[in-house]
Structure formats: structure tokens, C-alpha cells
């Protein structure tokens, strides 16, 4: 912020001018992850998802841990296809 005092003869107090250099903050970038299903084979996907080791999910007691384990297994199968 820049402050200036301007002298004038109209009245006793001096005129004070303040200049603010404000910039609008840049928005944070948004990343979007997509998957291509161009070569998707439904039969192979269903076979791989049915053969995934779902017993790993039963090891956990916390709901958040169960969800994370399921998401990890599901995403691994999706990454293969």
C-alpha cells in the first residue's frame, strides 16, 4: 500500500491519498483423472473382479478401512483394464 500526502491551500488539514494494489488470487488448479474404456472387455473385467481377493476386506473392523480396501481392489482391477 502506498500512502501520499498532498498539500493544498483550501483547508487546514492535508489531503491523504491511499493507493491499494490488489490482485485477485489465482484459483487452485483442478485435476481430473479419467479412464479410457476404448478397449474395455466386459467379460474379462467381470472375471477379474469376481476373482479378486475379497477376503482382504474382511480383515478390517473399521468401516473406513473396509471401504479403502475395497476401493484399492476395485481400482487395481480397473487399472488392468
PyMOL Python script that loads the backbone (N, CA, C, O; Angstrom):
from pymol import cmd

cmd.read_pdbstr("""\
ATOM      1  N   UNK A   1       0.850  -1.161   0.000  1.00  0.00           N
ATOM      2  CA  UNK A   1       0.000   0.000   0.000  1.00  0.00           C
ATOM      3  C   UNK A   1       0.903   1.234   0.000  1.00  0.00           C
ATOM      4  O   UNK A   1       1.875   1.318   0.750  1.00  0.00           O
ATOM      5  N   UNK A   2       0.564   2.151  -0.831  1.00  0.00           N
ATOM      6  CA  UNK A   2       1.339   3.385  -0.947  1.00  0.00           C
ATOM      7  C   UNK A   2       0.486   4.532  -0.425  1.00  0.00           C
ATOM      8  O   UNK A   2      -0.669   4.673  -0.828  1.00  0.00           O
ATOM      9  N   UNK A   3       1.039   5.360   0.471  1.00  0.00           N
ATOM     10  CA  UNK A   3       0.313   6.489   1.036  1.00  0.00           C
ATOM     11  C   UNK A   3       1.045   7.775   0.686  1.00  0.00           C
ATOM     12  O   UNK A   3       2.265   7.867   0.826  1.00  0.00           O
ATOM     13  N   UNK A   4       0.295   8.757   0.234  1.00  0.00           N
ATOM     14  CA  UNK A   4       0.869  10.050  -0.146  1.00  0.00           C
ATOM     15  C   UNK A   4       0.120  11.163   0.580  1.00  0.00           C
ATOM     16  O   UNK A   4      -1.070  11.039   0.872  1.00  0.00           O
ATOM     17  N   UNK A   5       0.818  12.228   0.861  1.00  0.00           N
ATOM     18  CA  UNK A   5       0.205  13.423   1.431  1.00  0.00           C
ATOM     19  C   UNK A   5       0.303  14.520   0.389  1.00  0.00           C
ATOM     20  O   UNK A   5       1.389  14.842  -0.094  1.00  0.00           O
ATOM     21  N   UNK A   6      -0.850  15.094   0.045  1.00  0.00           N
ATOM     22  CA  UNK A   6      -0.895  16.135  -0.977  1.00  0.00           C
ATOM     23  C   UNK A   6      -1.190  17.461  -0.281  1.00  0.00           C
ATOM     24  O   UNK A   6      -2.184  17.588   0.434  1.00  0.00           O
ATOM     25  N   UNK A   7      -0.311  18.457  -0.498  1.00  0.00           N
ATOM     26  CA  UNK A   7      -0.507  19.769   0.109  1.00  0.00           C
ATOM     27  C   UNK A   7      -1.422  20.609  -0.775  1.00  0.00           C
ATOM     28  O   UNK A   7      -1.277  20.619  -1.997  1.00  0.00           O
ATOM     29  N   UNK A   8      -2.365  21.312  -0.151  1.00  0.00           N
ATOM     30  CA  UNK A   8      -3.248  22.205  -0.890  1.00  0.00           C
ATOM     31  C   UNK A   8      -3.577  23.392   0.016  1.00  0.00           C
ATOM     32  O   UNK A   8      -3.276  23.376   1.209  1.00  0.00           O
ATOM     33  N   UNK A   9      -4.177  24.385  -0.545  1.00  0.00           N
ATOM     34  CA  UNK A   9      -4.414  25.606   0.229  1.00  0.00           C
ATOM     35  C   UNK A   9      -5.884  25.832   0.566  1.00  0.00           C
ATOM     36  O   UNK A   9      -6.233  26.908   1.051  1.00  0.00           O
ATOM     37  N   UNK A  10      -6.762  24.846   0.324  1.00  0.00           N
ATOM     38  CA  UNK A  10      -8.187  25.039   0.547  1.00  0.00           C
ATOM     39  C   UNK A  10      -8.528  25.023   2.038  1.00  0.00           C
ATOM     40  O   UNK A  10      -9.260  25.891   2.514  1.00  0.00           O
ATOM     41  N   UNK A  11      -8.008  24.049   2.772  1.00  0.00           N
ATOM     42  CA  UNK A  11      -8.320  23.966   4.198  1.00  0.00           C
ATOM     43  C   UNK A  11      -7.058  23.606   4.968  1.00  0.00           C
ATOM     44  O   UNK A  11      -6.011  23.336   4.380  1.00  0.00           O
ATOM     45  N   UNK A  12      -7.170  23.607   6.281  1.00  0.00           N
ATOM     46  CA  UNK A  12      -6.025  23.378   7.128  1.00  0.00           C
ATOM     47  C   UNK A  12      -5.484  21.950   7.036  1.00  0.00           C
ATOM     48  O   UNK A  12      -4.274  21.796   6.867  1.00  0.00           O
ATOM     49  N   UNK A  13      -6.322  20.869   7.140  1.00  0.00           N
ATOM     50  CA  UNK A  13      -5.770  19.504   7.049  1.00  0.00           C
ATOM     51  C   UNK A  13      -5.290  19.185   5.631  1.00  0.00           C
ATOM     52  O   UNK A  13      -5.822  19.694   4.644  1.00  0.00           O
ATOM     53  N   UNK A  14      -4.296  18.352   5.563  1.00  0.00           N
ATOM     54  CA  UNK A  14      -3.774  17.957   4.250  1.00  0.00           C
ATOM     55  C   UNK A  14      -4.533  16.732   3.749  1.00  0.00           C
ATOM     56  O   UNK A  14      -4.979  15.899   4.538  1.00  0.00           O
ATOM     57  N   UNK A  15      -4.671  16.634   2.463  1.00  0.00           N
ATOM     58  CA  UNK A  15      -5.377  15.533   1.819  1.00  0.00           C
ATOM     59  C   UNK A  15      -4.475  14.303   1.812  1.00  0.00           C
ATOM     60  O   UNK A  15      -3.310  14.389   1.425  1.00  0.00           O
ATOM     61  N   UNK A  16      -5.005  13.165   2.236  1.00  0.00           N
ATOM     62  CA  UNK A  16      -4.235  11.922   2.261  1.00  0.00           C
ATOM     63  C   UNK A  16      -4.818  10.999   1.202  1.00  0.00           C
ATOM     64  O   UNK A  16      -6.024  10.758   1.162  1.00  0.00           O
ATOM     65  N   UNK A  17      -3.942  10.489   0.349  1.00  0.00           N
ATOM     66  CA  UNK A  17      -4.348   9.571  -0.712  1.00  0.00           C
ATOM     67  C   UNK A  17      -3.723   8.214  -0.413  1.00  0.00           C
ATOM     68  O   UNK A  17      -2.534   8.133  -0.106  1.00  0.00           O
ATOM     69  N   UNK A  18      -4.515   7.149  -0.501  1.00  0.00           N
ATOM     70  CA  UNK A  18      -4.013   5.790  -0.311  1.00  0.00           C
ATOM     71  C   UNK A  18      -4.286   5.000  -1.587  1.00  0.00           C
ATOM     72  O   UNK A  18      -5.413   4.971  -2.080  1.00  0.00           O
ATOM     73  N   UNK A  19      -3.265   4.372  -2.107  1.00  0.00           N
ATOM     74  CA  UNK A  19      -3.393   3.554  -3.308  1.00  0.00           C
ATOM     75  C   UNK A  19      -3.186   2.097  -2.920  1.00  0.00           C
ATOM     76  O   UNK A  19      -2.147   1.743  -2.362  1.00  0.00           O
ATOM     77  N   UNK A  20      -4.156   1.262  -3.208  1.00  0.00           N
ATOM     78  CA  UNK A  20      -4.061  -0.163  -2.905  1.00  0.00           C
ATOM     79  C   UNK A  20      -3.843  -0.928  -4.204  1.00  0.00           C
ATOM     80  O   UNK A  20      -4.600  -0.765  -5.161  1.00  0.00           O
ATOM     81  N   UNK A  21      -2.835  -1.739  -4.233  1.00  0.00           N
ATOM     82  CA  UNK A  21      -2.578  -2.609  -5.383  1.00  0.00           C
ATOM     83  C   UNK A  21      -3.080  -4.009  -5.021  1.00  0.00           C
ATOM     84  O   UNK A  21      -2.340  -4.823  -4.468  1.00  0.00           O
ATOM     85  N   UNK A  22      -4.334  -4.271  -5.338  1.00  0.00           N
ATOM     86  CA  UNK A  22      -4.938  -5.550  -5.008  1.00  0.00           C
ATOM     87  C   UNK A  22      -4.974  -6.440  -6.240  1.00  0.00           C
ATOM     88  O   UNK A  22      -5.359  -6.001  -7.323  1.00  0.00           O
ATOM     89  N   UNK A  23      -4.576  -7.678  -6.071  1.00  0.00           N
ATOM     90  CA  UNK A  23      -4.650  -8.662  -7.150  1.00  0.00           C
ATOM     91  C   UNK A  23      -5.558  -9.797  -6.710  1.00  0.00           C
ATOM     92  O   UNK A  23      -5.503 -10.254  -5.569  1.00  0.00           O
ATOM     93  N   UNK A  24      -6.377 -10.231  -7.620  1.00  0.00           N
ATOM     94  CA  UNK A  24      -7.263 -11.344  -7.339  1.00  0.00           C
ATOM     95  C   UNK A  24      -6.418 -12.618  -7.258  1.00  0.00           C
ATOM     96  O   UNK A  24      -5.644 -12.893  -8.174  1.00  0.00           O
ATOM     97  N   UNK A  25      -6.551 -13.402  -6.178  1.00  0.00           N
ATOM     98  CA  UNK A  25      -5.737 -14.620  -6.073  1.00  0.00           C
ATOM     99  C   UNK A  25      -6.124 -15.638  -7.141  1.00  0.00           C
ATOM    100  O   UNK A  25      -7.296 -15.783  -7.490  1.00  0.00           O
ATOM    101  N   UNK A  26      -5.119 -16.334  -7.647  1.00  0.00           N
ATOM    102  CA  UNK A  26      -5.382 -17.362  -8.657  1.00  0.00           C
ATOM    103  C   UNK A  26      -6.087 -18.550  -8.021  1.00  0.00           C
ATOM    104  O   UNK A  26      -5.750 -18.950  -6.906  1.00  0.00           O
ATOM    105  N   UNK A  27      -7.050 -19.108  -8.713  1.00  0.00           N
ATOM    106  CA  UNK A  27      -7.701 -20.300  -8.157  1.00  0.00           C
ATOM    107  C   UNK A  27      -6.747 -21.490  -8.214  1.00  0.00           C
ATOM    108  O   UNK A  27      -5.897 -21.583  -9.100  1.00  0.00           O
ATOM    109  N   UNK A  28      -6.904 -22.389  -7.261  1.00  0.00           N
ATOM    110  CA  UNK A  28      -6.071 -23.591  -7.251  1.00  0.00           C
ATOM    111  C   UNK A  28      -6.446 -24.457  -8.447  1.00  0.00           C
ATOM    112  O   UNK A  28      -7.619 -24.532  -8.812  1.00  0.00           O
ATOM    113  N   UNK A  29      -5.460 -25.114  -9.064  1.00  0.00           N
ATOM    114  CA  UNK A  29      -5.776 -25.954 -10.224  1.00  0.00           C
ATOM    115  C   UNK A  29      -6.619 -27.161  -9.829  1.00  0.00           C
ATOM    116  O   UNK A  29      -6.492 -27.694  -8.726  1.00  0.00           O
ATOM    117  N   UNK A  30      -7.464 -27.569 -10.731  1.00  0.00           N
ATOM    118  CA  UNK A  30      -8.305 -28.735 -10.531  1.00  0.00           C
ATOM    119  C   UNK A  30      -7.817 -29.839 -11.463  1.00  0.00           C
ATOM    120  O   UNK A  30      -7.677 -29.629 -12.668  1.00  0.00           O
ATOM    121  N   UNK A  31      -7.561 -31.005 -10.899  1.00  0.00           N
ATOM    122  CA  UNK A  31      -7.095 -32.137 -11.682  1.00  0.00           C
ATOM    123  C   UNK A  31      -8.223 -33.147 -11.815  1.00  0.00           C
ATOM    124  O   UNK A  31      -8.878 -33.498 -10.834  1.00  0.00           O
ATOM    125  N   UNK A  32      -8.438 -33.601 -13.023  1.00  0.00           N
ATOM    126  CA  UNK A  32      -9.479 -34.590 -13.296  1.00  0.00           C
ATOM    127  C   UNK A  32      -8.810 -35.836 -13.852  1.00  0.00           C
ATOM    128  O   UNK A  32      -8.099 -35.776 -14.855  1.00  0.00           O
ATOM    129  N   UNK A  33      -9.045 -36.964 -13.193  1.00  0.00           N
ATOM    130  CA  UNK A  33      -8.492 -38.229 -13.651  1.00  0.00           C
ATOM    131  C   UNK A  33      -9.583 -38.980 -14.403  1.00  0.00           C
ATOM    132  O   UNK A  33     -10.693 -39.157 -13.900  1.00  0.00           O
ATOM    133  N   UNK A  34      -9.257 -39.412 -15.592  1.00  0.00           N
ATOM    134  CA  UNK A  34     -10.227 -40.151 -16.398  1.00  0.00           C
ATOM    135  C   UNK A  34      -9.641 -41.489 -16.813  1.00  0.00           C
ATOM    136  O   UNK A  34      -8.426 -41.682 -16.787  1.00  0.00           O
ATOM    137  N   UNK A  35     -10.502 -42.395 -17.190  1.00  0.00           N
ATOM    138  CA  UNK A  35     -10.077 -43.704 -17.699  1.00  0.00           C
ATOM    139  C   UNK A  35     -10.662 -43.869 -19.102  1.00  0.00           C
ATOM    140  O   UNK A  35     -11.790 -43.468 -19.388  1.00  0.00           O
ATOM    141  N   UNK A  36      -9.867 -44.460 -19.936  1.00  0.00           N
ATOM    142  CA  UNK A  36     -10.337 -44.748 -21.283  1.00  0.00           C
ATOM    143  C   UNK A  36     -10.915 -46.165 -21.311  1.00  0.00           C
ATOM    144  O   UNK A  36     -10.248 -47.123 -20.921  1.00  0.00           O
ATOM    145  N   UNK A  37     -12.132 -46.284 -21.766  1.00  0.00           N
ATOM    146  CA  UNK A  37     -12.767 -47.592 -21.901  1.00  0.00           C
ATOM    147  C   UNK A  37     -12.841 -48.002 -23.375  1.00  0.00           C
ATOM    148  O   UNK A  37     -13.738 -48.741 -23.783  1.00  0.00           O
ATOM    149  N   UNK A  38     -11.891 -47.513 -24.154  1.00  0.00           N
ATOM    150  CA  UNK A  38     -11.856 -47.805 -25.577  1.00  0.00           C
ATOM    151  C   UNK A  38     -11.688 -49.308 -25.833  1.00  0.00           C
ATOM    152  O   UNK A  38     -12.347 -49.867 -26.710  1.00  0.00           O
ATOM    153  N   UNK A  39     -10.816 -49.950 -25.076  1.00  0.00           N
ATOM    154  CA  UNK A  39     -10.552 -51.383 -25.266  1.00  0.00           C
ATOM    155  C   UNK A  39     -11.139 -52.216 -24.127  1.00  0.00           C
ATOM    156  O   UNK A  39     -10.598 -53.267 -23.786  1.00  0.00           O
ATOM    157  N   UNK A  40     -12.230 -51.757 -23.544  1.00  0.00           N
ATOM    158  CA  UNK A  40     -12.865 -52.425 -22.405  1.00  0.00           C
ATOM    159  C   UNK A  40     -13.500 -53.730 -22.842  1.00  0.00           C
ATOM    160  O   UNK A  40     -14.255 -53.782 -23.813  1.00  0.00           O
ATOM    161  N   UNK A  41     -13.176 -54.796 -22.097  1.00  0.00           N
ATOM    162  CA  UNK A  41     -13.754 -56.107 -22.357  1.00  0.00           C
ATOM    163  C   UNK A  41     -14.574 -56.493 -21.123  1.00  0.00           C
ATOM    164  O   UNK A  41     -14.019 -56.822 -20.074  1.00  0.00           O
ATOM    165  N   UNK A  42     -15.879 -56.449 -21.261  1.00  0.00           N
ATOM    166  CA  UNK A  42     -16.770 -56.666 -20.128  1.00  0.00           C
ATOM    167  C   UNK A  42     -16.578 -58.049 -19.518  1.00  0.00           C
ATOM    168  O   UNK A  42     -16.546 -58.176 -18.294  1.00  0.00           O
ATOM    169  N   UNK A  43     -16.452 -59.077 -20.334  1.00  0.00           N
ATOM    170  CA  UNK A  43     -16.322 -60.449 -19.820  1.00  0.00           C
ATOM    171  C   UNK A  43     -15.028 -60.611 -19.022  1.00  0.00           C
ATOM    172  O   UNK A  43     -15.031 -61.226 -17.956  1.00  0.00           O
ATOM    173  N   UNK A  44     -13.926 -60.064 -19.531  1.00  0.00           N
ATOM    174  CA  UNK A  44     -12.643 -60.167 -18.824  1.00  0.00           C
ATOM    175  C   UNK A  44     -12.685 -59.382 -17.514  1.00  0.00           C
ATOM    176  O   UNK A  44     -12.140 -59.823 -16.502  1.00  0.00           O
ATOM    177  N   UNK A  45     -13.336 -58.214 -17.538  1.00  0.00           N
ATOM    178  CA  UNK A  45     -13.454 -57.409 -16.317  1.00  0.00           C
ATOM    179  C   UNK A  45     -14.264 -58.151 -15.262  1.00  0.00           C
ATOM    180  O   UNK A  45     -13.857 -58.223 -14.102  1.00  0.00           O
ATOM    181  N   UNK A  46     -15.405 -58.700 -15.656  1.00  0.00           N
ATOM    182  CA  UNK A  46     -16.242 -59.423 -14.694  1.00  0.00           C
ATOM    183  C   UNK A  46     -15.512 -60.630 -14.117  1.00  0.00           C
ATOM    184  O   UNK A  46     -15.655 -60.938 -12.934  1.00  0.00           O
ATOM    185  N   UNK A  47     -14.736 -61.310 -14.947  1.00  0.00           N
ATOM    186  CA  UNK A  47     -13.967 -62.462 -14.455  1.00  0.00           C
ATOM    187  C   UNK A  47     -12.914 -62.012 -13.442  1.00  0.00           C
ATOM    188  O   UNK A  47     -12.760 -62.629 -12.388  1.00  0.00           O
ATOM    189  N   UNK A  48     -12.192 -60.940 -13.760  1.00  0.00           N
ATOM    190  CA  UNK A  48     -11.141 -60.459 -12.859  1.00  0.00           C
ATOM    191  C   UNK A  48     -11.716 -59.903 -11.562  1.00  0.00           C
ATOM    192  O   UNK A  48     -11.129 -60.095 -10.497  1.00  0.00           O
ATOM    193  N   UNK A  49     -12.852 -59.217 -11.633  1.00  0.00           N
ATOM    194  CA  UNK A  49     -13.436 -58.660 -10.414  1.00  0.00           C
ATOM    195  C   UNK A  49     -14.012 -59.764  -9.526  1.00  0.00           C
ATOM    196  O   UNK A  49     -14.015 -59.636  -8.302  1.00  0.00           O
ATOM    197  N   UNK A  50     -14.496 -60.840 -10.135  1.00  0.00           N
ATOM    198  CA  UNK A  50     -15.017 -61.953  -9.331  1.00  0.00           C
ATOM    199  C   UNK A  50     -13.888 -62.773  -8.716  1.00  0.00           C
ATOM    200  O   UNK A  50     -14.099 -63.441  -7.703  1.00  0.00           O
ATOM    201  N   UNK A  51     -12.684 -62.738  -9.310  1.00  0.00           N
ATOM    202  CA  UNK A  51     -11.533 -63.471  -8.778  1.00  0.00           C
ATOM    203  C   UNK A  51     -10.668 -62.617  -7.847  1.00  0.00           C
ATOM    204  O   UNK A  51      -9.651 -63.095  -7.344  1.00  0.00           O
ATOM    205  N   UNK A  52     -11.054 -61.379  -7.615  1.00  0.00           N
ATOM    206  CA  UNK A  52     -10.284 -60.500  -6.729  1.00  0.00           C
ATOM    207  C   UNK A  52     -10.352 -61.042  -5.298  1.00  0.00           C
ATOM    208  O   UNK A  52     -11.387 -61.566  -4.886  1.00  0.00           O
ATOM    209  N   UNK A  53      -9.274 -60.921  -4.547  1.00  0.00           N
ATOM    210  CA  UNK A  53      -9.253 -61.473  -3.181  1.00  0.00           C
ATOM    211  C   UNK A  53     -10.074 -60.630  -2.203  1.00  0.00           C
ATOM    212  O   UNK A  53      -9.538 -59.772  -1.501  1.00  0.00           O
ATOM    213  N   UNK A  54     -11.372 -60.888  -2.172  1.00  0.00           N
ATOM    214  CA  UNK A  54     -12.268 -60.119  -1.308  1.00  0.00           C
ATOM    215  C   UNK A  54     -12.083 -60.460   0.169  1.00  0.00           C
ATOM    216  O   UNK A  54     -12.588 -59.742   1.032  1.00  0.00           O
ATOM    217  N   UNK A  55     -11.373 -61.536   0.472  1.00  0.00           N
ATOM    218  CA  UNK A  55     -11.147 -61.904   1.872  1.00  0.00           C
ATOM    219  C   UNK A  55     -10.304 -60.850   2.591  1.00  0.00           C
ATOM    220  O   UNK A  55     -10.341 -60.756   3.818  1.00  0.00           O
ATOM    221  N   UNK A  56      -9.543 -60.056   1.827  1.00  0.00           N
ATOM    222  CA  UNK A  56      -8.736 -58.992   2.416  1.00  0.00           C
ATOM    223  C   UNK A  56      -9.629 -57.954   3.080  1.00  0.00           C
ATOM    224  O   UNK A  56      -9.255 -57.371   4.097  1.00  0.00           O
ATOM    225  N   UNK A  57     -10.793 -57.723   2.518  1.00  0.00           N
ATOM    226  CA  UNK A  57     -11.712 -56.722   3.052  1.00  0.00           C
ATOM    227  C   UNK A  57     -12.216 -57.132   4.440  1.00  0.00           C
ATOM    228  O   UNK A  57     -12.425 -56.272   5.295  1.00  0.00           O
ATOM    229  N   UNK A  58     -12.415 -58.432   4.672  1.00  0.00           N
ATOM    230  CA  UNK A  58     -12.941 -58.922   5.937  1.00  0.00           C
ATOM    231  C   UNK A  58     -11.968 -58.827   7.096  1.00  0.00           C
ATOM    232  O   UNK A  58     -12.364 -59.032   8.243  1.00  0.00           O
ATOM    233  N   UNK A  59     -10.714 -58.525   6.832  1.00  0.00           N
ATOM    234  CA  UNK A  59      -9.698 -58.419   7.883  1.00  0.00           C
ATOM    235  C   UNK A  59      -9.938 -57.190   8.762  1.00  0.00           C
ATOM    236  O   UNK A  59      -9.598 -57.200   9.945  1.00  0.00           O
ATOM    237  N   UNK A  60     -10.516 -56.143   8.196  1.00  0.00           N
ATOM    238  CA  UNK A  60     -10.649 -54.862   8.894  1.00  0.00           C
ATOM    239  C   UNK A  60     -11.955 -54.781   9.672  1.00  0.00           C
ATOM    240  O   UNK A  60     -12.963 -55.380   9.297  1.00  0.00           O
ATOM    241  N   UNK A  61     -11.913 -54.021  10.770  1.00  0.00           N
ATOM    242  CA  UNK A  61     -13.111 -53.793  11.581  1.00  0.00           C
ATOM    243  C   UNK A  61     -13.708 -52.413  11.330  1.00  0.00           C
ATOM    244  O   UNK A  61     -14.924 -52.236  11.404  1.00  0.00           O
ATOM    245  N   UNK A  62     -12.857 -51.442  11.036  1.00  0.00           N
ATOM    246  CA  UNK A  62     -13.313 -50.066  10.821  1.00  0.00           C
ATOM    247  C   UNK A  62     -13.924 -49.935   9.424  1.00  0.00           C
ATOM    248  O   UNK A  62     -13.385 -50.455   8.447  1.00  0.00           O
ATOM    249  N   UNK A  63     -15.045 -49.240   9.348  1.00  0.00           N
ATOM    250  CA  UNK A  63     -15.755 -49.082   8.077  1.00  0.00           C
ATOM    251  C   UNK A  63     -14.887 -48.344   7.051  1.00  0.00           C
ATOM    252  O   UNK A  63     -14.894 -48.687   5.869  1.00  0.00           O
ATOM    253  N   UNK A  64     -14.146 -47.335   7.502  1.00  0.00           N
ATOM    254  CA  UNK A  64     -13.275 -46.576   6.587  1.00  0.00           C
ATOM    255  C   UNK A  64     -12.185 -47.471   5.998  1.00  0.00           C
ATOM    256  O   UNK A  64     -11.862 -47.364   4.815  1.00  0.00           O
ATOM    257  N   UNK A  65     -11.621 -48.354   6.824  1.00  0.00           N
ATOM    258  CA  UNK A  65     -10.592 -49.276   6.347  1.00  0.00           C
ATOM    259  C   UNK A  65     -11.166 -50.281   5.347  1.00  0.00           C
ATOM    260  O   UNK A  65     -10.516 -50.628   4.361  1.00  0.00           O
ATOM    261  N   UNK A  66     -12.383 -50.740   5.609  1.00  0.00           N
ATOM    262  CA  UNK A  66     -13.046 -51.670   4.687  1.00  0.00           C
ATOM    263  C   UNK A  66     -13.276 -50.996   3.336  1.00  0.00           C
ATOM    264  O   UNK A  66     -13.028 -51.584   2.283  1.00  0.00           O
ATOM    265  N   UNK A  67     -13.757 -49.745   3.385  1.00  0.00           N
ATOM    266  CA  UNK A  67     -14.004 -49.001   2.148  1.00  0.00           C
ATOM    267  C   UNK A  67     -12.704 -48.765   1.382  1.00  0.00           C
ATOM    268  O   UNK A  67     -12.677 -48.914   0.160  1.00  0.00           O
ATOM    269  N   UNK A  68     -11.639 -48.404   2.074  1.00  0.00           N
ATOM    270  CA  UNK A  68     -10.348 -48.183   1.408  1.00  0.00           C
ATOM    271  C   UNK A  68      -9.822 -49.471   0.784  1.00  0.00           C
ATOM    272  O   UNK A  68      -9.274 -49.438  -0.318  1.00  0.00           O
ATOM    273  N   UNK A  69      -9.979 -50.604   1.465  1.00  0.00           N
ATOM    274  CA  UNK A  69      -9.532 -51.881   0.913  1.00  0.00           C
ATOM    275  C   UNK A  69     -10.337 -52.237  -0.333  1.00  0.00           C
ATOM    276  O   UNK A  69      -9.775 -52.687  -1.332  1.00  0.00           O
ATOM    277  N   UNK A  70     -11.651 -52.036  -0.273  1.00  0.00           N
ATOM    278  CA  UNK A  70     -12.486 -52.308  -1.445  1.00  0.00           C
ATOM    279  C   UNK A  70     -12.104 -51.417  -2.620  1.00  0.00           C
ATOM    280  O   UNK A  70     -11.971 -51.887  -3.750  1.00  0.00           O
ATOM    281  N   UNK A  71     -11.929 -50.125  -2.343  1.00  0.00           N
ATOM    282  CA  UNK A  71     -11.549 -49.190  -3.415  1.00  0.00           C
ATOM    283  C   UNK A  71     -10.209 -49.557  -4.023  1.00  0.00           C
ATOM    284  O   UNK A  71     -10.029 -49.447  -5.236  1.00  0.00           O
ATOM    285  N   UNK A  72      -9.271 -49.989  -3.202  1.00  0.00           N
ATOM    286  CA  UNK A  72      -7.958 -50.396  -3.714  1.00  0.00           C
ATOM    287  C   UNK A  72      -8.085 -51.605  -4.634  1.00  0.00           C
ATOM    288  O   UNK A  72      -7.520 -51.618  -5.728  1.00  0.00           O
ATOM    289  N   UNK A  73      -8.824 -52.617  -4.195  1.00  0.00           N
ATOM    290  CA  UNK A  73      -9.017 -53.812  -5.039  1.00  0.00           C
ATOM    291  C   UNK A  73      -9.733 -53.458  -6.338  1.00  0.00           C
ATOM    292  O   UNK A  73      -9.327 -53.894  -7.415  1.00  0.00           O
ATOM    293  N   UNK A  74     -10.787 -52.676  -6.233  1.00  0.00           N
ATOM    294  CA  UNK A  74     -11.557 -52.320  -7.421  1.00  0.00           C
ATOM    295  C   UNK A  74     -10.733 -51.500  -8.395  1.00  0.00           C
ATOM    296  O   UNK A  74     -10.777 -51.743  -9.601  1.00  0.00           O
ATOM    297  N   UNK A  75      -9.978 -50.527  -7.885  1.00  0.00           N
ATOM    298  CA  UNK A  75      -9.140 -49.697  -8.755  1.00  0.00           C
ATOM    299  C   UNK A  75      -8.005 -50.494  -9.393  1.00  0.00           C
ATOM    300  O   UNK A  75      -7.611 -50.197 -10.520  1.00  0.00           O
ATOM    301  N   UNK A  76      -7.472 -51.495  -8.701  1.00  0.00           N
ATOM    302  CA  UNK A  76      -6.448 -52.329  -9.302  1.00  0.00           C
ATOM    303  C   UNK A  76      -6.996 -53.093 -10.506  1.00  0.00           C
ATOM    304  O   UNK A  76      -6.336 -53.210 -11.539  1.00  0.00           O
ATOM    305  N   UNK A  77      -8.209 -53.608 -10.353  1.00  0.00           N
ATOM    306  CA  UNK A  77      -8.836 -54.311 -11.489  1.00  0.00           C
ATOM    307  C   UNK A  77      -9.128 -53.340 -12.618  1.00  0.00           C
ATOM    308  O   UNK A  77      -8.910 -53.665 -13.785  1.00  0.00           O
ATOM    309  N   UNK A  78      -9.619 -52.151 -12.289  1.00  0.00           N
ATOM    310  CA  UNK A  78      -9.879 -51.150 -13.323  1.00  0.00           C
ATOM    311  C   UNK A  78      -8.597 -50.741 -14.056  1.00  0.00           C
ATOM    312  O   UNK A  78      -8.600 -50.544 -15.271  1.00  0.00           O
ATOM    313  N   UNK A  79      -7.503 -50.618 -13.298  1.00  0.00           N
ATOM    314  CA  UNK A  79      -6.222 -50.235 -13.924  1.00  0.00           C
ATOM    315  C   UNK A  79      -5.742 -51.300 -14.908  1.00  0.00           C
ATOM    316  O   UNK A  79      -5.085 -50.981 -15.898  1.00  0.00           O
ATOM    317  N   UNK A  80      -6.066 -52.554 -14.637  1.00  0.00           N
ATOM    318  CA  UNK A  80      -5.670 -53.634 -15.565  1.00  0.00           C
ATOM    319  C   UNK A  80      -6.452 -53.554 -16.874  1.00  0.00           C
ATOM    320  O   UNK A  80      -5.972 -53.974 -17.927  1.00  0.00           O
ATOM    321  N   UNK A  81      -7.649 -53.014 -16.788  1.00  0.00           N
ATOM    322  CA  UNK A  81      -8.491 -52.973 -17.981  1.00  0.00           C
ATOM    323  C   UNK A  81      -8.556 -51.584 -18.552  1.00  0.00           C
ATOM    324  O   UNK A  81      -9.223 -51.362 -19.563  1.00  0.00           O
TER     325      UNK A  81
END
""", "prot")
cmd.dss("prot")
cmd.show_as("cartoon", "prot")
cmd.util.cbc("prot")
cmd.orient("prot")
